[in-house]
């Protein structure tokens, strides 16, 4: 598709010599090796579907977990191999007929997403936390997604020991879409990738074992608002195509710069700046919705709270990485010539996002909603780095995303451990005195909170420092000042949780901390290790992000 | 040989590390380990000394570079040692006296349950002090300087359950901070002016300093003097030394008499090149020295607490050294020589005082002593020899070193020389007076402790000194101390008697130090003979007056009211009152107004901000009403705003 619309002259020749053109339609040239991470993930996801269809129920869980882990690990190995061969730096180029870019930022973000996906699989596969149902270990997901909550069918499904092992292929499909999203090099690929990773997420959100109604409500909300934002995105794409006559990033960029040959077929619209500006704004809205920037953030708290906690962790970490990757590519590759138009708007969005996220979080009483608003504030901090529009901006955002995603995963994994009779005890008042009863879990959560707050010796500090430094060098000093103020406000509610955990009397009927299987322990431990390593010795990762910070055009 | 220098510091540091982290397991052997490591250090020092003696005068300096401590471009802080004759002198004094006092402490601290910790601190002190005198640059010297300050703090407050000890430790630490600021400022100035703080870089450059740099050099001199004042208890930072006597007596002997308090003299002597280039700073140094030597002597006259009387004496004797060091090349050698002899006899005197206290239920009030010579013969003899040495009895250590300083003071020449010389002579007279007073009140006269009024340790305030723990309350039974305490006293007495003479044979000490500090004879308006004769006259005068006041008449057990000067001197010449009125009150007013400002303004702003953020949060929260339709509207509105803003930017 993208090949047909590739550039002006092709369309022109179609227009004039319509009859004889079919035999000249070029065969798509696909660089399979360079796209292998994506292909592996989609292939394994397909296999997962087949496993669902043809394997006996009792083997599915093991088969799916093994398949997902192996697939993600193989894809990560493929990313590392590509980076090793220099596709991130010297050999960076555009593959698949201009649809997908293989360059430093794409590989860095893909690697991050794959690792996040791998850790998320561990939390998805956790089966020790919930009490046994009818003698079988159960996970965080509904026994049967289609059963009416509380109905007879659900009870029967629980009795029969059904589990929704489809979550693993769904996760893989989402990961596959996320891999394409930051690498998409034309607007249509961007849109397709967006839908590919969004739809599985909507379903995953609806699959909580406890509080099913809330979970389904959150999924519907997410779906409706997501569809709404997709519409904006698509409309924006249409306008941009109308403006430039092409959907490829380089093509649009060339039209903006005035270097592309004009297309007589689109003379009426090409170069109409109103189309460009409105289209740009609408595409940006679609992406800002995914990162949860104000005023497109309102879905985050509701969805984060309703979704099964492992899904929340995965979504909070991976979606942000993918969406910021796409936003970066859009702003840095398509619109660098337009920075005087979009920068002030982005300034406003970043400021609003930082302030609103931090301020509303202050009065939250539910730990998952608290983390949701915290993720809004963090989206603001990352936007500050995006706005820098230079190499430092890219590398700081890459570093921040890597650091932030592991902290988020770890934090939500800890949330799954604190439980009472009704499942996870997410109300903050229930966390009082946790530090006395379970010092290790509380301390680990404390580390994550300190990293969120950006306290030195954690990855959060290094990330925030890099982002603010890039923003300041890019001339956005007011943004940095507001960022620091918001960080101060944000520190309040992070530290408040720490105070609550360690300096309050435990409640007599307080929640207990479940002993997780090695899977969740591994996810949390990995989060702590990454947080501390990137905090104590960030230089290696900063260098890596720096090396990977050049977009291919 | 070079590597031995590092070991010199490492041995006691190792001891401190083991003893302070080893826990209770080491309680039984800890003191022996500490003493052994101190002795190891001394043996190493002796080996190095023998090696140094075997070399040519010009090639005696050993250097050893361990590693680069702070490797920043343009700022290279090295951990390197420099062992020359000056450092060697100090190393021998520190390790020698240090080892003796370790041995003494084995007996003295026998009944203290925290003895292991005490030895750990002593070892820490040795390591820090050795680091101080061995460093080849000011940066490392500063580390040692702070290390001895820390050790001093820990040891003054060793009996921390006594509020007086805790307060004294805090006071010493605070007053020392003032001096330490001086040193740190001096180091910073050195670095900004000369681009280095290594001795070998700085000193040659000081000589070629330009005119503008000269002013800086003078400033550096003043700052170094401030540092010396703090560490060596010189006016105006002398107030901590008297209170520091709250520490165990071995600590007073080692740290607050023989070694640490002389660090200021070392600093000035080591920085001779700087002071030689800054005559104004030198004038300040001699002034401080002269004032302190009189000041300390007067305080020493009035104290009834034997340790505090000795502390006043220490202050005064260091005043002599500082004055000598301020005289420049005429005096450096004699400052150090007096420092060494003083190290012997003052340590001996303190150990003697400790021994007396040990036998007297930890009584420190000399008015409750008397006639002890019969009960403690060894203590009496060793203390007596120390006494004769300090007043400058001919032939003993103090005679040679102090006489040289007085000569050097006169040799300064001009009016300045006359003033300094006169001060030094007056100081010598007062020294003779107060030391005779101590001697008479303690070892001669009536046995004032017999009349039952001396029950020192009242039941509600049990004495802290460990020696008291095993002796019954009530009238004391004076007795000689165990041999672990008397042997160090005897050895130190030997030093007190012979060191000065040995150093003076053939001007050995002058020749020894001259390559490092330089030496010039000066040009004295009065002959050597006259000075010696004058010293003798004032000595006899001082002793005579003391004997008239305390030897001929019985000493009242309760101190008489005394003259205005006496009362002032008992209160350390009102130093604490001065500090209180000027600094403490002023500081209180400042802090109170700042607290007020903090409460009303800063807290107001902070709490107000917090409250408004909270309120804002509560209101914004209500926007999140859970209805998808509202969310969608807000998205639509947001999109409209974003689109409009984008278009507007182009229009602008």
Interface residues (C-beta under 8 A of the other chain):
Chain A: X220 X221 X224 X225 X228 X229 X232 X273 X274 X277 X278 X280 X281 X282 X284 X285 X289 X294 X295 X296 X298 X299 X301 X302 X340 X341 X342 X344 X345 X348 X349 X356 X359 X360 X361 X362 X363 X364 X489 X492
Chain B: X610 X613 X614 X616 X617 X618 X620 X621 X623 X624 X626 X628 X630 X631 X632 X634 X635 X637 X638 X639 X641 X642 X643 X645 X646 X647 X649 X650
